[in-house]
Amino acid sequence: MENKNLRLNASLLRRRVPNLTSAAKAVGLRPATVSNLCTGKISVGKSEVRTLVALADLAGCSLDELIIRGEKIEMIETKIKTLDLFAPLAKGGTVGLVARRNMGQLVVLSEIFYRLKSEGFATILLMPQGDFPELADVLENVEWVTHSIEETYEKIAALGTEKEIAFAADRSHVVSGDIYDMQERLQQIGVDSVTTFLLDLTGNAVDEDLPYGPLETLWQFDADLSARHCYPAVDPISSTSSVLEGAHLDQNHFFIQQRAQKLLRRYRELRSLVNVNGLEKLPASERSTFKRGERLEAYLTQPFYVAEEFTKKQGESVSLQETLKDVQAILDGSFDQDDIEQLRFIGKI
C-alpha cells in the first residue's frame, strides 16, 4: 500500500544541488518530475525508486535524509480564494512566483505582505541589483529593506527568534546560490520561521524548467487569465503545493480541489471550441459544464486591499472554509442560473 505520509526534502535538495536543472538532466531525470515531487504534485510513494536513488546521489545523502516521513506541513491561510484552494502557502517553505511581466505577480506579493504583516509577520525584501520602479508598491508593505545577503541574514537572525518572517528576493539571488546558503546558515542557528518568496522581475523564469530549484509551493501565473483581467491571474491547474499531499490536507479540501480542477480543465477545452463555433454548437451537457466553469472562474477573482485605489472595490478576505463551501455549491450547480457578473470580484457568496 502506498504510504502517503512521505514527502521529498526540498530544502535539502536546494542546499546540496544548486543547479538542479542541469544536474537532473545529466542523470536522465526530467526537471519537471523533480519539481512535481517537491511540491507534492507527484506522490513520493508513486515515484520510481531509481528516481529517488538518483536524487539522493545528487544530493550526497541517504534515502532516509531525502524522504521526510510523518511531518505535517502547516498551511498559512492567506484568505485569497484561489491560492488557499489550489496552491496553499507552506509555512516556513519556499514559494516561487512564475510569471511574465505585467501579469500581476507584484500585486499578489504586495497583497500577501499586506495580509501577513497584519497577522504579525515581519516582512523583508532583499532589493535586486538595478533599477526596478515597479517594486514601489511592494515596498509600501515591507518593514525592512536589505541590500545584501549578509545584511539580510543579520536582520532575519535578529528577528527570527521573536517573529514569523515573510522574506522576498529576486531570482538573481537564486542563480548565484546566495539565498540557499543563507537558508542553511539560518537553519544552523535554529531559525526556521522564515517563509521565502522568490520572484523573477525579468519574466524569464517562465521558460525555465526549475527556475528556483525545488519548491514547497509554486504559483504559476496564466497569460490568458491576465489578458482577460481575471485577477489574481494564478493558474489553478498548474500551480501546486506540498501542503496538498494527502497526508497533510483535510480530505474535504482535497476532494473539492480535485473536482474544481477537473471542471476548470474541461472548461478551458470548451472555451476554445466556443470561441470558434459559438456556445450553441455545444451539446446540452457540455453547455452546462461550460457555464459552471465560467462561474467558478469568475468566483475565483478577488478584490485586493492594496489595489483598492485602482479598482474602486473594497478588498475582501475569504476563509478557506467559506471558499470550500462556495466552490462546492458552484460545482453542485447551485448558481447555474445566477448572473455571472454577480460572482466576479467578490469575497464569499
Secondary structure, DSSP 8 states (H G I E B T S, - for coil): ----SEEE-HHHHHHH-TTHHHHHHHTT--HHHHHHHHHTSS-GGGS-HHHHHHHHHHHT--HHHHEEES----EE----HHHHHHS-EETTSEEEEE--TTSSHHHHHHHHHHHHHHTT-EEEEE--SS--GGGHHHHTT-SEEESSHHHHHHHHHHHTTTS-EEEEEEHHHHHTTHHHHHHHHHHHTT---EEEEEE-TTSGGGG-SSTTSS-SEEEEB-HHHHHTT-SS-B-TTT-EEGGGSTTTS-HHHHHHHHHHHHHHHHHHHHHHHHHHH-GGGS-HHHHHHHHHHHHHHHHT----GGGHHHH-S------HHHHHHHHHHHHTTTTTTS-GGGTTT-S--
